Amino acid sequence: MSYFDDGLAFVRTIIADERNKGPAEAMLTLLAKLQTCEQPGWFQAFLDSLDNSGYYFIKTILEDREAAEDMTPLKRLLQLWAPQLQVVVAMDMLPHLPCLSDQDKDQIEAENRNHGNTRALITLIDRVTRCGPGWYTQFLEGLRRSKYDHLADELAMDRVYKNVVNKHELLLCETIVSESPITIGLDAPNREQPSATAGFDEFAEKQDDEGCEKMTPLQATKLPGEQQELKDIPMRDYQMELAIPALEGRNTIICAPTGSGKTRVAIKITRDHLEGGAAFVRAGEDARRRVVFLLNKVPLVEQQYNAFREYLSPKYDILPLSGETTADIPVGETLPDYDVIILTAQVLENALRDELITLDTFSMLIFDECHHCQKNDPYNAIMTRYIKQKVEQSSARRPQIIGLTASLGVGKAKSQKEAVEHIMGACANLDAAWISQVVEHKDELEKYNQKPEEEVKPVSGRSEDPFAERVNMIMEDIENTMAIEASKHLTTAELKPPRQREKQAYEQWVVTLARKGAIITEDDKVSRAIHAATEHLRKYFDALAINADARTKDALQYLEKFVTDLQKEGFDGTDEDLVKHFIEAKGYLQEYAADPKYSNPKLDELKNMILQAYAEKPDSRCLLFCKTRALTIALLTWMQEDPDLRKLNPGRLVGAGASESTGGMTQNQQVELLELFNTGGHKIVISTSVAEEGIDIAKCNFVFRYDYVGNEIGKVQTRGRGRAEGSKSVLIAGREGGNVLKEKLNTIREKLMEKAMLQVWHMQREKHDDFMRAVRRLQEESKKERDLAQALTEMQRKTKKIRGKGMKLLCVKCKEFACNVSDFRKVKENHHVVVDKTFPQRIIIKPHPPKKIDDWEKNGKVYCSNCRQDWGIQMVYRQASFPTLKIESFVIEKSDGQRLTCRKWKNAPFYVKDITPDDISGMLGTPEEEEEDEPMFD
């Protein structure tokens, strides 16, 4: 520092910058200061300081600028290979990279722990390319020791690497200049300047911009333009047995156990199809082949994209899409540009419905988890269009249909004959000519696909539960008070509750009572009292459920939050009287929550089994299924507060349908959590049914179902999440809840399904004509049902047009006027918006983090201005803002004063017109424009 007049002060500045702004900013300050130095010898002193600090390789590069210019290709080489390198687990590489400092390793481990493998891998590549001589050799050796020999060999053979080696065989073939750091986050310097790391920087910015991420950073890096040979697809004999019917060009359902490699079979079929196998050539067909791989859950899009890319890139262009990523993409123009499209079914159905694209654009449709192709599922909507086109335009080009599933189920079948009929119905829905099963190579399948061990662990509830007793007393007091107030308007039978308040029958009674109270016209005060009382009873019902499955502490916190939120807004005398019950009992409830003798035996058993699992195998991965989002939060909180379980860094996975404020997750959050689970950042994940199907975590070896029992398909699917050798699936169920018996029935249904599937297999081979006749018969029956339903819908539409005249909506809570039913318009079939420009006078809009879905955006919550009842959301569609209401928040009042309620828009007793361009332009006008349009004189 003797080269500067203010040396000591400058040192303090550098230290402060490093502490407050980070090492990168401190280095920039140092470099800026060096450029102002005029004393001779400063540059050599700087080089000497680099040498003394262990940065000899940087000194060498600075002394040989020609070499520095030649070294950038190696760093670019790693970035161009980024898509292939994404399979590398960063934590596996660390022990084999001695060139990394301890600080580097700590940073990489922190990135893996907090953000997952993708971010850790980016950091690893950034840090390793800054290391001294030998870093590239160490990187290749690290790949080999981590069992990525093919990647190491291909990188070593790459012509870019060879050119560098030939020119600088010694030091410089292993050295590289970091033009700009591979940054993570939004603080990358000089982002506007193009560099070798631009692809990483841009993506890192997207990853921090919640809701905008389309793919992972490594996926965002573009492959070199030249064609590369595709990897061989390793196929076992049983997998080829599954693929053969589809490879022969038949519409096929592939049914095989979870973990048997159905996705790889689909990739084999896809590649053969794209390469133009003779089986797919139809008369007059010369269109480009395009394959759509359809999914029913958003978190699976990236997983399947990665699987397809491994064997199809770079020869074929692959596009991953879901509802959250299509907001700014012109779907109709974009999809035809790709060879393979991985997308959620609703995206394709919306595009078909809006006539942005047609089915003949594609040559193959693959339905993942195809057992969902029934009733109102998007899968079935797509296939209904397909079958309609097949009947009405028999000569038109149609895509080949492939379905993938681990279980077709048996529906409501009680006999093998009925089970066969159900399976044939699945074939009819998918227009399948063949169900492909493993029969000839079953021994090989069982060798590679061992069924997880299953166990049912019945657990008794608490021997004493004073919390539940106290809550039951509060509920009884509320019921009695409500019965007195409502006795003039409702019968004694209607006001009598079921005896067991923790059962579903009680919840249904509360819901029914709320609807009956809402339509009382003679006394709005009584109607308001019933609304408030039933709202409180539902919260106490929820608290009993949480107490039964989680801790008493969690149930108490749930009630405390309800009361706190209620007191913030819309709190009136009716609510105040009801809240007194809780306030008076709160002290007792807190005592019960704090007393360890009232701990939950089910939780105790769950903890013991989890700890035992990790004691036997510390690197285990565990999925814990439970019934509701609320319970995932309670269980996560319990684990985070438990000193033994918190070491597993538990995570939580739920669907993207709900907002974050109500316990939902964004697509980005789902993807990041699964990545952390896969790489060990989370060793246990608590999930709802969103993880039941398709999630592929190779190391997952324990599946716990916490009083979680669905149907026979769900049983097969949840068990199949255990992919590792020696996996185990355990149901922990209360003895009193009935789930133990339900699990036994599912086991019986699963065996019934296996017998029915074998019968269908023989039918296909021995009586295929009979099989196809049965499929066509079921298709004709389905068409008749659809035609009848369509005729009824049209009749209802005409009736609703007449009956709906003069109807209006009142707030379900305060009965204030909201709008006339004639003010509603329908957007995209599902969204019911208000086009009355006076409506904003009757609402309060609270900001909500913007969330784009397709071509509309949610940006606010709508509340009643009088009582703060939740009415719906604010949506932006074609630049115009529309209040979008939920019908359950209102009472419908007819022109004669009669009132009724409706829980779903499809059951609304009035007709809603589709929105028009005039409606949209009318909502675009500003208040100022409206004032100018008013006449100046009366």
C-alpha positions, -999 to +999 in steps of 0.1 A: +000+000+000+031+023-001+022+031-037-008+051-024-008+083-004-038+072+017-027+036+020-041+028+055-074+045+048-077+026+015-071-007+033-100+001+056-122+009+026-114-024+010-121-043+042-154-025+046-164-032+011-157-069+014-177-070+047-207-051+034-207-057-004-188-089-008-154-099-022-164-091-058-172-055-051-141-051-029-119-064-058-136-039-082-127-011-057-091-024-056-087-026-094-102+009-098-077+023-074-048+005-091-057+022-123-051+056-107-016+046-094+012+066-111+042+053-092+065+030-111+066-007-102+030-010-090+021-036-117+049-059-107+040-055-070+004-065-079+017-096-097+039-105-067+010-101-043-010-125-065+018-150-064+022-147-026-015-151-021-016-184-039-029-171-073+002-180-093-018-191-122-035-157-126-001-140-124+011-164-152-019-155-174-015-118-169+021-121-179+012-140-210-018-122-226-016-142-258-021-174-238-050-157-220-068-150-252-064-187-262-077-201-230-113-188-232-124-217-254-120-242-225-144-223-203-168-219-233-164-257-238-178-265-204-207-241-210-216-256-244-216-290-227-238-277-199-270-296-209-251-329-208-233-319-175-267-313-158-269-349-148-237-345-127-243-342-090-221-314-077-217-330-042-203-362-058-176-342-076-163-322-046-140-349-030-122-353-064-114-316-069-084-308-047-079-276-067-109-261-049-103-242-017-122-249+015-141-216+009-151-227-026-164-260-012-183-243+015-200-220-010-209-250-033-223-269-004-243-239+007-258-235-028-267-272-029-283-270+006-303-238-001-310-239-039-303-274-052-279-292-075-283-268-105-271-238-086-244-258-069-232-271-103-230-236-117-209-225-087-187-255-090-180-248-127-174-212-119-149-219-091-131-248-108-123-227-139-106-201-117-082-227-102-045-230-110-027-255-133-043-289-135-080-279-130-092-293-163-075-327-157-089-328-122-124-320-136-122-348-161-109-372-134-137-361-110-162-370-137-147-404-140-146-411-103-182-400-100-191-425-126-196-401-155-170-417-176-189-411-209-189-373-202-152-373-193-144-392-225-164-370-247-150-338-232-115-351-236-122-359-272-138-326-280-120-307-308-120-275-287-100-292-260-077-309-285-069-275-301-060-260-268-039-290-258-020-289-290-011-253-286-003-252-249+007-287-238+019-277-204+006-250-181-019-231-203-038-262-215-051-263-179-055-226-173-083-203-181-092-166-177-125-159-161-138-131-183-166-125-159-177-147-130-205-173-134-228-154-111-259-165-093-287-141-086-294-106-099-261-089-089-240-100-119-218-071-130-219-058-166-248-080-175-253-060-207-218-070-220-218-103-239-195-129-224-189-166-223-211-168-192-241-148-206-263-179-208-257-187-171-262-150-160-294-146-178-308-177-164-297-170-129-317-138-131-348-157-143-344-182-114-346-154-089-376-139-107-403-160-092-429-173-117-408-166-148-385-196-149-390-217-180-362-243-174-331-248-153-299-227-160-281-256-175-310-263-198-310-227-210-275-230-224-278-237-262-260-266-277-235-262-306-251-260-340-234-291-354-253-324-353-241-349-328-246-387-326-275-397-304-268-419-274-279-455-276-310-462-257-303-492-234-334-514-235-340-546-215-360-574-230-391-567-210-390-530-221-388-541-257-418-564-251-437-533-239-426-512-269-433-536-297-470-530-303-464-492-304-434-497-327-457-516-350-478-485-353-507-495-330-525-472-306-512-487-274-516-485-236-484-495-219-491-509-184-461-517-163-450-512-126-436-479-114-399-478-118-399-503-147-387-477-172-419-467-191-405-433-199-375-449-215-399-471-235-417-439-246-384-423-256-375-454-277-409-452-294-405-415-300-371-418-315-381-446-338-411-426-348-391-394-355-365-414-375-393-425-398-398-461-390-418-478-418-446-487-394-456-451-392-459-443-429-495-437-439-508-431-474-504-395-485-486-386-453-456-363-459-459-339-430-432-333-404-434-358-375-440-341-341-445-359-308-464-345-278-457-360-244-486-350-222-485-347-184-511-341-158-489-324-132-466-294-136-436-306-116-431-335-140-425-313-170-389-306-163-381-342-151-395-357-184-378-329-205-345-340-190-352-376-197-361-370-234-332-346-239-306-372-229-314-394-258-329-370-284-308-339-282-292-322-301-306-339-332-342-331-323-356-299-309-375-304-276-398-278-259-410-281-223-443-262-215-468-258-187-496-234-179-472-212-159-447-210-188-470-203-217-482-168-207-459-150-232-456-178-258-478-179-289-486-216-286-501-221-320-471-207-338-445-222-314-454-259-311-450-267-348-414-255-347-404-284-324-400-322-329-409-331-293-431-311-270-434-319-233-464-302-218-493-303-194-525-315-210-545-284-202-522-263-224-529-285-254-566-287-247-568-249-244-550-245-277-573-270-294-604-254-279-593-219-290-585-233-325-549-222-322-538-256-334-553-289-347-546-325-338-532-333-373-503-310-364-489-339-345-480-374-355-480-390-320-495-382-286-482-399-255-503-397-224-483-401-191-504-416-163-531-423-189-555-438-163-567-402-159-583-402-193-619-402-181-648-380-172-638-343-173-600-347-172-581-327-199-568-360-212-603-371-220-612-338-236-583-342-260-593-378-268-629-368-273-618-345-300-597-372-315-625-398-316-649-372-330-625-364-358-620-402-364-657-407-369-665-375-388-633-373-409-621-408-413-596-400-440-580-371-420-545-376-406-545-385-369-516-389-345-508-423-330-519-426-294-497-441-267-507-443-230-484-450-200-496-462-167-487-484-137-523-492-130-556-488-149-576-496-117-610-513-115-632-483-108-663-494-089-660-530-101-670-558-076-663-587-099-637-597-125-662-592-153-668-556-142-631-550-138-625-562-174-653-538-186-635-509-167-602-517-184-619-520-218-634-485-211-599-471-207-590-486-241-621-470-256-612-436-242-577-438-256-588-455-288-563-482-279-560-514-300-536-530-276-527-531-239-490-539-237-480-558-206-449-578-195-458-614-197-430-632-216-402-615-197-418-613-163-388-629-146-365-602-159-390-575-148-391-589-113-353-590-112-349-553-120-381-540-105-385-554-070-418-545-053-412-525-022-420-542+011-453-530+025-464-526+061-495-514+078-489-499+113-522-493+132-518-467+160-543-459+188-551-423+195-545-403+227-557-420+258-566-385+271-574-355+249-586-325+269-580-302+239-606-321+219-630-321+248-627-284+253-632-276+216-662-299+216-677-279+245-672-246+225-688-261+194-718-273+215-723-238+229-722-223+194-747-249+182-771-242+210-770-205+206-775-208+168-805-232+174-822-206+195-817-177+171-826-198+140-856-217+155-881-195+137-867-202+103-853-237+104-866-270+118-853-288+148-841-316+126-821-292+104-805-277+135-795-310+151-758-318+146-743-353+142-729-367+174-693-371+163-680-337+154-646-350+140-664-370+112-671-358+076-708-360+083-705-331+107-686-310+082-714-317+056-740-307+082-723-274+087-720-267+050-757-275+045-767-253+074-747-224+060-765-227+027-799-228+043-791-198+065-779-178+035-813-180+017-833-168+047-851-137+034-872-127+064-844-117+087-809-108+075-797-106+111-805-143+117-789-151+083-758-132+093-756-151+127-759-185+110-732-175+085-708-165+113-716-195+135-711-220+107-678-203+097-665-207+133-678-243+135-659-252+103-627-238+118-631-258+150-638-289+129-605-282+111-587-278+145-600-312+157-586-328+125-552-311+129-551-321+166-559-357+156-531-359+130-505-334+143-497-316+176-522-299+198-499-269+195-505-268+157-543-269+161-542-241+187-520-220+163-546-226+135-574-212+157-553-183+169-545-173+133-582-175+124-592-153+153-564-128+146-573-125+109-609-122+117-603-093+141-583-074+114-611-069+090-649-073+088-652-079+125-686-071+139-707-078+170-717-112+158-681-123+154-672-107+187-697-128+206-684-160+189-647-151+196-654-148+233-658-186+234-622-190+222-608-162+244-623-177+275-609-212+267-575-201+254-557-204+287-568-240+291-560-248+255-525-234+259-519-256+289-529-287+270-507-278+241-477-274+263-481-306+283-460-335+268-483-361+282-509-352+255-485-358+227-499-375+196-491-413+195-493-413+157-465-387+156-445-405+181-447-437+160-439-418+128-408-402+144-395-435+157-399-451+122-382-422+104-352-422+128-349-460+126-349-457+088-321-432+088-301-451+115-301-481+092-292-461+061-281-425+067-283-415+030-320-425+028-346-404+010-381-404+024-414-393+010-441-387+036-477-384+022-505-368+040-540-356+032-541-318+031-519-288+025-527-276+061-513-309+074-481-306+054-475-273+071-482-287+105-459-317+100-431-296+085-433-272+115-432-302+139-401-316+122-383-283+120-389-278+158-378-314+167-340-315+173-337-350+158-358-346+128-346-311+118-312-326+109-330-342+079-337-307+066-374-316+058-391-300+028-427-297+017-443-303-017-478-293-026-497-284-058-495-251-077-533-247-077-535-226-046-517-193-038-486-192-016-507-174+011-530-205+014-502-230+013-496-235-024-463-234-043-451-220-076-437-242-103-402-228-096-405-238-060-417-273-068-388-279-093-362-265-068-375-286-039-374-318-060-339-310-070-329-305-034-346-338-025-328-356-053-293-343-043-298-347-006-305-311+003-338-324+017-336-360+030-374-361+037-402-344+018-438-341+031-463-341+002-499-342-007-510-362-037-490-340-061-460-364-056-482-396-059-475-401-096-445-397-119-420-382-094-388-401-101-362-400-072-338-428-077-326-427-041-360-427-025-362-458-004-389-450+022-425-440+016-446-432+046-484-427+042-496-408+072-533-419+075-532-414+037-553-439+018-568-434-017-580-460-042-561-490-056-544-468-082-531-445-055-518-475-035-498-487-065-485-452-073-475-441-038-458-475-032-439-470-065-422-438-053-398-460-035-373-466-063-341-476-045-333-513-038-348-526-006-375-498-005-403-499+020-438-485+020-455-480+054-490-469+062-493-453+096-531-452+104-553-445+134-572-476+146-604-455+148-604-439+113-612-468+090-581-465+068-567-498+079-599-515+065-598-493+034-562-504+027-572-541+029-600-534+003-574-517-020-552-548-018-582-569-029-589-545-057-553-546-069-554-584-071-587-581-090-571-557-114-542-581-120-566-610-129-586-587-152-555-575-170-544-610-176-578-618-191-576-588-214-541-599-225-555-633-236-585-617-252-562-595-273-542-624-287-569-650-290-600-629-299-587-595-310-617-589-332-640-593-302-617-570-282-620-543-309-658-547-311-660-542-274-638-510-277-660-496-305-692-505-285-680-485-255-670-456-277-704-455-292-720-456-257-697-428-246-707-407-277-744-412-269-738-401-233-719-370-246-746-362-271-773-365-244-753-343-220-747-317-248-785-317-255-793-312-219-767-284-216-783-266-246-817-270-230-805-257-197-788-227-215-821-218-231-840-222-198-813-202-179-817-173-204-853-170-195-852-178-158-821-157-151-837-124-160-838-100-131-815-121-109-789-103-088-760-113-065-759-104-029-729-108-006-732-141+013-721-125+045-737-090+047-764-094+019-753-061+003-760-058-035-730-069-056-741-069-092-768-081-116-763-115-133-765-097-166-732-080-158-713-113-160-693-124-190-674-157-195-637-158-204-621-190-216-651-210-205-640-210-168-636-173-157-667-153-148-659-116-149-680-085-142-682-058-169-703-033-149-681-002-146-698+009-113-688-024-097-655-011-083-675+012-060-687-019-041-653-037-037-619-034-022-590-047-042-558-058-024-526-063-044-515-098-051-481-110-065-488-111-103-492-147-116-496-153-154-515-183-166-520-187-204-530-152-216-544-138-184-528-126-152-540-126-116-529-094-098-553-087-070-578-101-045-614-087-044-633-082-012-667-068-003-663-031+007-689-035+034-679-066+053-646-077+037-659-110+026-636-126+000-653-123-034-627-135-058-597-122-077-588-093-101-576-106-135-560-088-164-571-101-198-561-084-230-548-054-210-582-048-193-588-055-156-618-076-146-631-086-112-635-124-114-659-137-088-665-171-071-702-179-070-700-195-035-693-160-020-728-148-030-765-154-026-785-153-058-817-133-054-845-138-080-868-111-092-896-123-068-872-120-038-865-157-034-829-166-026-807-195-034-770-205-032-747-222-057-713-238-050-701-241-086-705-218-116-716-248-138-747-251-116-756-214-117-793-209-125-786-182-151-768-180-184-735-161-188-726-148-223-691-151-237-670-119-235-668-098-266-643-073-279-668-045-270-668-057-234-630-056-233-627-022-248-655-009-225-634-020-195-603-003-209-617+032-206-604+054-177-626+074-153-612+106-169-624+095-203-658+087-189-661+122-174-652+138-207-680+118-224-707+132-201-728+161-215-717+195-203-752+208-199-784+193-187 
